[in-house]
Amino acid sequence: MAEFHKLKVEDIYKETEDTSVITFHVPSELQNAFKFRQGQHLTLKADIDGEDVRRSYSLCSSPEEKLWKVAVKLIPGGKFSTYINNELKANDDIEVMAPSGTFGVEVNAKKAKNYLFFAAGSGITPVLSMVKAHLQAEPNSTCKLFYVNKTAKSIIFKEELEQLRNKYFGRLEIYYFLTKERRDIELFNGRFDDDKMKVLTKTFIDIPDTSEVFLCGPEKMVNYVSDYLIAAGLPKEFVHFELFVTGLSDEDIKRAERLAKQNVEGTEITIVDGGKEFSFTMTKEYDNILDAALGAGADLPFACKGGVCSTCKCEVKEGAVEMKINYALDDKEVAQNLVLSCQSVPTTDKVVVDFDV
């Protein structure tokens, strides 16, 4: 069941001209349910002009801080980000789901690891949480951050990052790249490309000595940098990423078009959620399990409905489905029959999916 809790906005401020940072007050009776690991996100819900709108935002605080903070960048035309940046105020109430997500790895105070982070724009939010957590809890670990923004003024959490660099001097290195401003050192102008990566992997990055790499930002950047590092010798299992999808690939479009023709009329769907079963028959009004279940009256967790956040993840117990797109689940999860219900089109006459995963 999609359980939301009404939380009070303890503080909200403008980090940059188009980004608001919100701190939620989590009462003592909910703090156990709201425990989180660095890299996880919160799903927020609000009624905007009579519409139930939900979005997921990464926590930018670390578990050690015992704070629940997210940063929301204004997206032109974005209903939820506009509401957050233009209307939400301190002391307002907003509905929030307990933290979820699998981005990140466990901290281990006994190990000394060398972490690399690549972020662009608001992709810094989960990265900041992870940087703080690993530096705080692993006294012998180091972090290097390569961070792309348009201009110096648009750098989210610039002041906090500089404070962290001073606090963990020698253990945290930060390199800023700007795409709309030029600086004297050419390396730091523009996005990552082959010339930059050659310099970075020769001068700043020791591939054999790298323990984990985390990337968060646009799909094109994440795919390019991860592919480059793997080709340079970094084991694939060391690479972890979270995407901001800016557009569908030709392959995604063709798959979506093919699945749109799939006949789902009459498919028997059984939902297992909270240990209870809910069954219904799909109609041609819907082409994915999540929307069909919601239309039939089910109360299920979801946020983006775009195949990115994994809030609607479930396990296929019987039958088969095919996902239109998948930007959230890795190969291991897919092999375990996990799917994104918002993208899952039934390909058999009967499907049973379990949300208790």
NUSEGU-909579 format. One record per residue (C-alpha): residue in one letter; x, y, z. Coordinates in steps of 0.05 Angstrom, whole numbers, always signed. Example, Ala and Ser with C-alpha at 12.3 -4.5 7.8 and 13.67 -1.06 7.14 Angstrom:
<recs>
tornu / xx / yy / zz
A / +246 / -90 / +156
S / +273 / -21 / +143
</recs>
This chain:
<recs>
tornu / xx / yy / zz
M / +0 / +0 / +0
A / +24 / +70 / -16
E / +29 / +98 / +55
F / +40 / +172 / +59
H / +52 / +212 / +122
K / +35 / +285 / +132
L / +99 / +322 / +149
K / +109 / +395 / +166
V / +158 / +437 / +125
E / +208 / +458 / +178
D / +248 / +502 / +131
I / +250 / +521 / +58
Y / +300 / +566 / +24
K / +328 / +583 / -45
E / +395 / +549 / -56
T / +400 / +579 / -126
E / +352 / +622 / -166
D / +314 / +561 / -190
T / +325 / +510 / -134
S / +290 / +505 / -67
V / +316 / +463 / -9
I / +263 / +435 / +38
T / +274 / +407 / +108
F / +218 / +364 / +136
H / +201 / +356 / +209
V / +196 / +282 / +223
P / +162 / +270 / +291
S / +194 / +221 / +339
E / +141 / +167 / +327
L / +159 / +166 / +252
Q / +234 / +171 / +256
N / +244 / +96 / +256
A / +201 / +89 / +193
F / +239 / +146 / +161
K / +309 / +119 / +172
F / +348 / +122 / +107
R / +412 / +104 / +73
Q / +451 / +155 / +34
G / +428 / +157 / -39
Q / +355 / +143 / -24
H / +296 / +188 / -41
L / +230 / +213 / -14
T / +165 / +211 / -54
L / +122 / +273 / -44
K / +48 / +280 / -59
A / +5 / +342 / -66
D / -63 / +360 / -94
I / -48 / +410 / -149
D / -110 / +440 / -183
G / -149 / +378 / -165
E / -97 / +329 / -190
D / -59 / +278 / -148
V / +13 / +294 / -167
R / +73 / +255 / -141
R / +147 / +263 / -151
S / +210 / +231 / -121
Y / +269 / +273 / -97
S / +335 / +248 / -71
L / +354 / +263 / +1
C / +414 / +311 / +2
S / +427 / +302 / +77
S / +466 / +243 / +106
P / +437 / +193 / +156
E / +487 / +219 / +208
E / +455 / +288 / +207
K / +386 / +261 / +226
L / +356 / +311 / +178
W / +308 / +299 / +121
K / +325 / +349 / +65
V / +311 / +349 / -10
A / +328 / +399 / -64
V / +277 / +413 / -119
K / +299 / +446 / -183
L / +246 / +485 / -222
I / +230 / +450 / -288
P / +195 / +495 / -339
G / +123 / +470 / -343
G / +135 / +421 / -286
K / +73 / +419 / -241
F / +106 / +394 / -178
S / +171 / +433 / -183
T / +131 / +497 / -196
Y / +88 / +483 / -136
I / +149 / +472 / -92
N / +188 / +532 / -116
N / +131 / +582 / -120
E / +78 / +562 / -69
L / +104 / +517 / -14
K / +122 / +554 / +51
A / +151 / +538 / +119
N / +100 / +507 / +167
D / +59 / +480 / +108
D / +40 / +406 / +111
I / +57 / +359 / +53
E / +48 / +284 / +45
V / +112 / +243 / +43
M / +127 / +169 / +34
A / +181 / +136 / +75
P / +251 / +135 / +43
S / +264 / +84 / -12
G / +313 / +69 / -68
T / +375 / +26 / -78
F / +425 / +78 / -103
G / +488 / +76 / -61
V / +527 / +24 / -21
E / +532 / +11 / +54
V / +584 / +49 / +94
N / +639 / +8 / +128
A / +682 / +44 / +179
K / +734 / -12 / +177
K / +748 / -4 / +102
A / +788 / +48 / +64
K / +756 / +62 / -3
N / +768 / +112 / -58
Y / +703 / +138 / -86
L / +691 / +175 / -151
F / +628 / +217 / -162
F / +604 / +248 / -228
A / +544 / +295 / -224
A / +509 / +346 / -266
G / +461 / +400 / -241
S / +411 / +374 / -190
G / +444 / +305 / -196
I / +486 / +330 / -138
T / +431 / +315 / -88
P / +442 / +240 / -76
V / +516 / +250 / -88
L / +521 / +301 / -33
S / +487 / +253 / +15
M / +536 / +198 / -4
V / +598 / +242 / +0
K / +579 / +265 / +70
A / +561 / +195 / +94
H / +625 / +162 / +70
L / +670 / +217 / +94
Q / +636 / +219 / +163
A / +632 / +144 / +174
E / +695 / +119 / +138
P / +755 / +157 / +166
N / +804 / +126 / +117
S / +763 / +134 / +53
T / +771 / +189 / +1
C / +722 / +222 / -48
K / +732 / +257 / -114
L / +674 / +296 / -145
F / +670 / +318 / -217
Y / +611 / +366 / -222
V / +581 / +397 / -285
N / +537 / +460 / -284
K / +519 / +515 / -333
T / +547 / +574 / -293
A / +581 / +587 / -227
K / +517 / +617 / -199
S / +477 / +555 / -217
I / +521 / +508 / -176
I / +475 / +476 / -125
F / +506 / +468 / -55
K / +570 / +504 / -75
E / +580 / +534 / -5
E / +566 / +468 / +30
L / +613 / +430 / -16
E / +669 / +480 / -2
Q / +657 / +473 / +73
L / +662 / +398 / +66
R / +727 / +404 / +26
N / +756 / +446 / +82
K / +730 / +400 / +136
Y / +758 / +338 / +102
F / +820 / +370 / +72
G / +861 / +319 / +34
R / +804 / +269 / +32
L / +755 / +307 / -12
E / +773 / +336 / -80
I / +723 / +375 / -122
Y / +728 / +395 / -195
Y / +676 / +441 / -226
F / +660 / +441 / -300
L / +619 / +498 / -331
T / +583 / +494 / -398
K / +559 / +567 / -406
E / +618 / +605 / -376
R / +691 / +602 / -397
R / +750 / +599 / -350
D / +825 / +601 / -360
I / +836 / +526 / -353
E / +805 / +495 / -415
L / +797 / +427 / -382
F / +741 / +455 / -338
N / +701 / +486 / -396
G / +644 / +445 / -425
R / +618 / +375 / -416
F / +656 / +310 / -409
D / +686 / +285 / -475
D / +744 / +241 / -497
D / +796 / +296 / -489
K / +774 / +312 / -419
M / +768 / +239 / -398
K / +838 / +225 / -423
V / +865 / +279 / -379
L / +822 / +259 / -319
T / +841 / +186 / -322
K / +915 / +204 / -331
T / +920 / +259 / -279
F / +863 / +256 / -229
I / +835 / +185 / -231
D / +873 / +122 / -214
I / +830 / +67 / -245
P / +863 / +8 / -207
D / +856 / +45 / -141
T / +782 / +63 / -151
S / +733 / +27 / -106
E / +665 / +52 / -129
V / +638 / +103 / -179
F / +572 / +139 / -173
L / +541 / +179 / -230
C / +477 / +221 / -228
G / +453 / +266 / -283
P / +428 / +265 / -355
E / +426 / +197 / -389
K / +476 / +217 / -443
M / +528 / +239 / -392
V / +519 / +179 / -346
N / +524 / +129 / -403
Y / +584 / +163 / -435
V / +625 / +169 / -371
S / +608 / +99 / -346
D / +625 / +68 / -414
Y / +691 / +106 / -417
L / +712 / +84 / -347
I / +694 / +11 / -360
A / +732 / +12 / -425
A / +791 / +42 / -387
G / +792 / -19 / -342
L / +743 / -5 / -285
P / +702 / -67 / -268
K / +629 / -57 / -288
E / +604 / -78 / -219
F / +639 / -17 / -189
V / +595 / +31 / -229
H / +529 / +55 / -200
F / +484 / +107 / -230
E / +418 / +144 / -227
L / +390 / +177 / -290
F / +354 / +241 / -308
V / +320 / +220 / -373
T / +316 / +276 / -424
G / +287 / +237 / -482
L / +272 / +168 / -508
S / +320 / +131 / -552
D / +299 / +104 / -620
E / +299 / +34 / -589
D / +254 / +56 / -532
I / +206 / +90 / -581
K / +202 / +27 / -625
R / +190 / -18 / -565
A / +136 / +29 / -538
E / +101 / +31 / -605
R / +103 / -45 / -611
L / +75 / -55 / -541
A / +21 / -3 / -553
K / -8 / -53 / -603
Q / -7 / -110 / -552
N / -78 / -134 / -537
V / -88 / -130 / -461
E / -164 / -132 / -463
G / -188 / -187 / -416
T / -121 / -200 / -382
E / -131 / -224 / -311
I / -86 / -186 / -262
T / -75 / -204 / -189
I / -39 / -153 / -145
V / -7 / -176 / -80
D / +5 / -116 / -34
G / +12 / -116 / +42
G / -1 / -191 / +42
K / -69 / -182 / +10
E / -92 / -200 / -60
F / -131 / -155 / -106
S / -155 / -181 / -174
F / -185 / -146 / -234
T / -191 / -153 / -309
M / -154 / -104 / -354
T / -190 / -64 / -407
K / -164 / -31 / -469
E / -165 / +37 / -434
Y / -99 / +20 / -401
D / -34 / -7 / -429
N / +5 / -18 / -365
I / -8 / -55 / -300
L / -1 / +5 / -253
D / -51 / +50 / -288
A / -100 / -8 / -296
A / -94 / -26 / -222
L / -104 / +47 / -200
G / -164 / +51 / -247
A / -193 / -11 / -214
G / -186 / +21 / -145
A / -120 / -6 / -120
D / -76 / +39 / -75
L / -5 / +26 / -99
P / +60 / +64 / -92
F / +82 / +106 / -151
A / +116 / +172 / -167
C / +144 / +190 / -235
K / +107 / +140 / -279
G / +166 / +148 / -326
G / +207 / +86 / -312
V / +259 / +125 / -273
C / +246 / +126 / -198
S / +229 / +51 / -183
T / +176 / +70 / -132
C / +126 / +24 / -168
K / +173 / -36 / -170
C / +142 / -105 / -162
E / +158 / -178 / -175
V / +125 / -220 / -229
K / +101 / -284 / -194
E / +61 / -313 / -251
G / +54 / -299 / -324
A / +97 / -250 / -364
V / +103 / -176 / -379
E / +148 / -132 / -420
M / +171 / -63 / -399
K / +166 / -6 / -448
I / +226 / +29 / -417
N / +269 / +16 / -356
Y / +317 / +67 / -328
A / +313 / +44 / -255
L / +326 / -31 / -250
D / +394 / -63 / -262
D / +407 / -130 / -296
K / +408 / -167 / -230
E / +340 / -141 / -210
V / +310 / -157 / -278
A / +337 / -227 / -272
Q / +299 / -233 / -206
N / +234 / -219 / -244
L / +229 / -148 / -216
V / +193 / -99 / -261
L / +168 / -28 / -261
S / +92 / -34 / -260
C / +83 / +34 / -293
Q / +119 / +7 / -355
S / +95 / -66 / -353
V / +51 / -90 / -409
P / +22 / -161 / -399
T / +41 / -211 / -452
T / +2 / -270 / -423
D / -72 / -278 / -406
K / -59 / -280 / -332
V / -7 / -241 / -291
V / +6 / -241 / -216
V / +52 / -187 / -188
D / +76 / -177 / -116
F / +90 / -107 / -90
D / +117 / -134 / -24
V / +189 / -132 / -47
</recs>
